[in-house]
């Protein structure tokens, strides 16, 4: 039975591992050089959905996100935040879009009046 009772995916770090063979009648003991294995943080998958994808300018839309855990590790505990894409993620939002937390709405047309 293994003395390691941890769970996969609980941390990041670097392990250095080597192999060795005991001496016998014909050969001396030998040890290999280390091999380096680095464990990095896994990236969860996240999807976002809107309560509606088409609505009038008098209405609002509510956003929700689903976070999927990679592998068998614990669920991510970071806070989900929403951002209006200004080209960073491949699309540019119209300037009339207003985002407040998970609530998406259109800016009042009065804000553009001269």
The 8 nearest C-alpha neighbors of each residue, nearest first, counted from 0:
[[1, 2, 3, 4, 5, 6, 7, 16],
 [0, 2, 3, 4, 5, 6, 7, 16],
 [1, 3, 4, 0, 5, 6, 7, 9],
 [4, 2, 1, 5, 0, 6, 7, 9],
 [3, 5, 2, 6, 1, 7, 0, 9],
 [6, 4, 3, 7, 9, 2, 8, 10],
 [5, 7, 9, 8, 4, 72, 71, 73],
 [8, 6, 72, 9, 71, 5, 10, 70],
 [7, 9, 72, 10, 6, 71, 73, 70],
 [10, 8, 7, 6, 72, 73, 11, 5],
 [11, 9, 8, 12, 40, 38, 39, 7],
 [10, 12, 38, 39, 40, 13, 9, 37],
 [13, 11, 38, 37, 14, 10, 39, 36],
 [12, 14, 37, 36, 38, 15, 35, 11],
 [15, 13, 36, 35, 37, 16, 12, 38],
 [14, 16, 35, 34, 33, 36, 13, 17],
 [17, 15, 33, 34, 14, 35, 18, 36],
 [16, 18, 33, 31, 32, 34, 19, 15],
 [19, 17, 31, 30, 20, 16, 32, 33],
 [18, 20, 30, 29, 31, 21, 17, 28],
 [19, 21, 29, 28, 22, 30, 18, 27],
 [22, 20, 28, 23, 19, 29, 27, 26],
 [21, 23, 28, 27, 26, 20, 24, 29],
 [22, 24, 26, 25, 21, 27, 28, 20],
 [23, 25, 26, 22, 27, 21, 28, 20],
 [24, 26, 23, 27, 22, 28, 21, 29],
 [27, 25, 23, 22, 24, 28, 29, 21],
 [26, 28, 22, 29, 23, 25, 21, 24],
 [27, 29, 22, 21, 20, 26, 30, 19],
 [30, 28, 20, 19, 27, 31, 21, 22],
 [31, 29, 19, 18, 20, 32, 28, 17],
 [32, 30, 18, 17, 19, 33, 29, 34],
 [31, 33, 17, 34, 30, 18, 16, 19],
 [34, 32, 17, 16, 15, 35, 31, 18],
 [33, 35, 16, 15, 17, 36, 32, 14],
 [34, 36, 15, 14, 33, 37, 16, 13],
 [37, 35, 14, 13, 15, 38, 34, 16],
 [38, 36, 13, 12, 14, 39, 35, 11],
 [37, 39, 11, 12, 13, 36, 40, 10],
 [40, 38, 11, 41, 37, 12, 10, 13],
 [39, 41, 11, 42, 38, 10, 8, 9],
 [40, 42, 39, 43, 69, 8, 70, 68],
 [43, 41, 40, 44, 69, 68, 45, 39],
 [44, 42, 68, 69, 67, 45, 41, 66],
 [43, 45, 67, 66, 42, 46, 68, 69],
 [46, 44, 66, 65, 67, 43, 64, 47],
 [45, 47, 65, 64, 66, 48, 44, 63],
 [46, 48, 64, 63, 65, 45, 62, 49],
 [47, 49, 63, 62, 64, 50, 46, 65],
 [50, 48, 62, 51, 61, 60, 52, 63],
 [49, 51, 61, 60, 62, 48, 52, 63],
 [52, 50, 49, 53, 60, 54, 61, 48],
 [51, 53, 49, 54, 50, 60, 48, 61],
 [54, 52, 51, 55, 60, 50, 56, 49],
 [55, 53, 58, 56, 52, 51, 59, 60],
 [56, 54, 57, 58, 53, 59, 105, 104],
 [55, 57, 58, 105, 54, 104, 59, 106],
 [58, 56, 55, 59, 105, 54, 104, 107],
 [59, 57, 56, 55, 54, 104, 60, 105],
 [60, 58, 104, 103, 102, 61, 57, 105],
 [59, 61, 103, 50, 102, 51, 49, 104],
 [60, 62, 102, 50, 49, 101, 103, 59],
 [63, 61, 49, 101, 48, 50, 102, 60],
 [64, 62, 48, 47, 49, 61, 65, 101],
 [63, 65, 47, 46, 48, 66, 45, 62],
 [64, 66, 46, 45, 47, 67, 63, 44],
 [67, 65, 45, 44, 64, 43, 68, 46],
 [68, 66, 44, 43, 45, 69, 65, 74],
 [67, 69, 43, 74, 70, 66, 75, 44],
 [70, 68, 43, 67, 41, 71, 42, 72],
 [69, 71, 72, 68, 8, 7, 41, 73],
 [70, 72, 7, 69, 8, 73, 68, 6],
 [73, 71, 8, 7, 70, 9, 74, 6],
 [72, 74, 75, 71, 9, 8, 68, 6],
 [73, 75, 68, 76, 72, 67, 66, 69],
 [76, 74, 77, 73, 68, 43, 66, 67],
 [75, 77, 74, 78, 73, 79, 66, 68],
 [78, 76, 75, 79, 74, 80, 66, 43],
 [77, 79, 80, 76, 75, 81, 66, 64],
 [80, 78, 77, 81, 64, 66, 76, 63],
 [81, 79, 78, 82, 100, 101, 64, 77],
 [80, 82, 101, 100, 79, 83, 98, 62],
 [83, 81, 84, 80, 98, 100, 85, 99],
 [82, 84, 85, 92, 98, 81, 96, 97],
 [85, 83, 91, 86, 92, 82, 90, 87],
 [84, 86, 91, 92, 87, 83, 90, 88],
 [85, 87, 91, 90, 89, 84, 88, 92],
 [88, 86, 89, 85, 84, 90, 91, 83],
 [89, 87, 86, 90, 84, 85, 91, 83],
 [88, 90, 86, 87, 91, 84, 85, 92],
 [91, 89, 86, 88, 84, 92, 85, 87],
 [90, 92, 85, 86, 84, 93, 89, 87],
 [93, 91, 84, 85, 94, 90, 83, 96],
 [92, 94, 95, 96, 91, 85, 84, 83],
 [93, 95, 96, 92, 97, 106, 91, 105],
 [96, 94, 106, 105, 93, 97, 107, 92],
 [97, 95, 105, 94, 93, 104, 106, 98],
 [96, 98, 104, 105, 103, 106, 95, 99],
 [97, 99, 103, 102, 100, 104, 96, 83],
 [100, 98, 102, 101, 103, 97, 104, 81],
 [99, 101, 102, 98, 81, 80, 103, 82],
 [100, 102, 62, 61, 99, 103, 81, 63],
 [103, 101, 61, 99, 100, 98, 60, 62],
 [102, 104, 98, 60, 59, 97, 61, 99],
 [105, 103, 59, 97, 96, 60, 98, 102],
 [104, 106, 96, 95, 97, 56, 107, 103],
 [107, 105, 95, 97, 96, 108, 104, 110],
 [106, 108, 109, 110, 105, 111, 95, 56],
 [107, 109, 110, 111, 106, 112, 95, 105],
 [110, 108, 112, 107, 111, 106, 113, 95],
 [109, 111, 108, 112, 107, 106, 113, 95],
 [110, 112, 109, 108, 113, 107, 106, 95],
 [113, 111, 109, 110, 108, 107, 106, 95],
 [112, 111, 110, 109, 108, 107, 106, 95]]
